[in-house]
Amino acid sequence: MQVDNRKAIFGWSMYDWANSAFATTVMAGFFPLFFKDFWSVGVEKTVSSFYLGLANSAASIVVALSAPVLGAVADRGSAKKKFLLLFAFLGVVMTTALFLVAQGHWIAASLLYVLACIGFSGGNIFYDSLITAVASERRVDFVSALGYSLGYLGGGSLFALNVWMVRSPATFGFAEMSQAVRFSFLTVGLWWAVFSLPIFLFVREPGSVAEGSRRQMIRDGISQFKATFHEIRHLKTIMLFLAAYWLYIDGVDTIIRMAVAYGKDLGFGSSDLILALLLVQFVGFPAALAFGYLGGKIGARRAIFIAIAVYLGICLWGAGMKTLTDFYLLAVFIALVQGGIQALSRSYYSRLIPASRSAEFFGFYNMLGKFAAVIGPTLMGTVGVLVGALGFSEDTAARAGLSSIAILFAAGGVLLYFVDEKKGRAEAEILGRAADIPEPPAG
């Protein structure tokens, strides 16, 4: 077995380095700004934010509906790496194609962005599930945090280069800033493709006892999904955690995807917003590792509570901020907890599920995460539009949209309080023994 093998851990972690370039340069950085200023030029600010929220939600719905079934099929045929390759390829191609979209074509930009997000989010189902193949329970918090920390460093490094390109287009041979921004989408696709190679080279997927044709594998996977769906409804611990995760990760994803659009609506300049994002990446790198260490010391659940409390403060403070300095301080606080809450949620959940069915159960995990992201961006955009329709200023409407996200963190924290980890581990053991696919040896 490769559990706790350094090369396997390196290969697994490098996929976060690879695809985080999409999360930073595209999702959080240039796409929201470029969508407003270039592809949807002439459209009102709150309306363009609404369109952006709908695009994020559409991608989330597709991934959410397909995730558990795909995970079950992947488990039955030991096909996690194959599915990861398929979704990564989709994300790379669609991201690269954004380079070709001309000004004013917001529909084409939205469609490519939705498909790229499907590639990004769909791939993460199988990437997350492979953590049980590379890390023992003793090291899973650290390994999960390592992935996120390398994601911040890798995504931030390319983003810094892209920002330099956009701020000094002539240095790179571009006639104008818009050319540099479009070229940055091309660099993200190439970066994603090249640095995905280590996970395919160094991570060995545990074998499955399931044999037979591809069609049989799919039939068995769908049957397994139906059985698990019936089981999971009666697993109180997993259901409670997934419900809590569904709520609080919605707030996290919404802030990631909509923060730049929010700052734009408040009147901050594009350059200032980009610098704030860079700050998040490079503060987030050591902060994610620190949260992994904290989770090992006080327990992942307690560390998640700390992150939720900080996010509640971020929502309330952010809704009332006035100056650019406030925005930069907000970025620092987000950076301190963003990677930590994501990494420890992943490692904590891995303790509650049978490792031999990890793709299937991470399918449910990602399904609820993506259904949450359907609510969050749309909620923020809709509240902004409704408040604006009541006669309030665009500034006030944007602030109201952000403050509404605090409800999700509060509700998620309350549900997480009732999660019993000991009971969850016992349930996972029973499920692992009952499954047709045997549990791999413990790390």
C-alpha positions, 0 to 999 in steps of 0.5 A: 500500500502507498498510504503515507508514501511521500511520493504518493502524497506529493502527487496527490497534493500537486493536483491542488497546485494545478487546478487552484489556478482556475479557482484564483485566476478565473473563478475569483479573479479575472472572470468576474471582473472581465464578465462585468467590464468586457463580456457584459459591457453596458449591463447594470452592475446588480444585473451582471452580478445576478447573471454571474450568480446564475452561471455559478449555480448552473455549474453546481446543479450539474455536478450535484446531480451527477456526483453520487452516481459517478462516485459509485460507478468509479468505486465499483470499477476502480475508476477514480483516476479515469474520471478525474482525467475526464473532468480535468480535461473538460476543465482545461479545454473550456478554460483555454477556450475563454481566450477566444470569446470576444467583447459583448458575448456574455452568453458564450463566456457564461457557457464556457465558464459553466463547462469549465466549472463542471470540469473543476468541481467534478474533478474534485470529487475524485481528487478528494476521494483519493485522499483515503488511498494516500493518507492514514487517519493519523496524517489525514488532517495534515495531508488535506491541509498540505493540498490546500496550502499548495493550492494557495501557493501554486494558484497564487504564483500563476495569478501573480504572473497574470496580474503582472501581465494585466498591469503591464501588458506592453511588457509581454507584447500585448497591445491592451489590457483585455488581450492580457486578461484573455491570454491569462485564461490560456495560461491557466489551462496549460498550468492545470494540464501540466501540473496534473501529471504527478497525481496520475503518475504517482498515485495508485488507486486501490484495486476493486474486486468488481470485475466485468464489462464497462456496462456491468460496472455502470449497472453495479455502480447505479445499484450501489448508489441506490443502496447507499442512498437508502443507507445514508438516510438512516445514518444520523452522523453522516447526515448531520455532518453533510447538512452542516457542511451544506450550509457553512460551505455555501457561505465559503464558496459564495465569498470565494466566487462573489467577493470580487464582484462585491468589491466592484459593486462598492466602487473599488478599482480592479487593480485593488481587488486583484491585489487583495486576491493575491494577498489571500493566496499568499497568506492562505498558504501558511494559514492552511498548514497551520489549520492542519496542525491545529486540527491535529492538536485540538481536533478537526471539529473544534478547529472548524468551529473557530473558522465558522466564528471568524466567517460570521464576523467577516460577513457582518463586518464586510457588510459595513466596511467603508474603505479600501483598507477595510477590504484588505483587512477582510482579505487577510481574515478570509485567508486565515480560515478559508483553506483551513475550513475546507481542508479539515472538513474534507479530512473530518468527513473521511473519518466518517465514511468507509474508505473502500466507498470513498468516491461514492460518499465524497460524491454525496459530500460534493453534491451537497456542497454544490447544491449549497453553491446553488443557493449562495451566489443566487441568494446574494445576487437576488437579495441585492436586486430586491433591495435595489428594486425597493429604491436603495442605492446599489452600494446598500443593495450589495451590502445587504447581499453579503450580510445574508450569507451570515445565516448560512454560517450560523445554521451550519455551526449549530448542526455541526455541534450535534455531530458525534464523531465516535458514532460516525466511525462505528457506522463507517466500520459497519458499512465497510464490512457490509460492502461488496468491496472490501476495506483496504488495510488500515494505514 
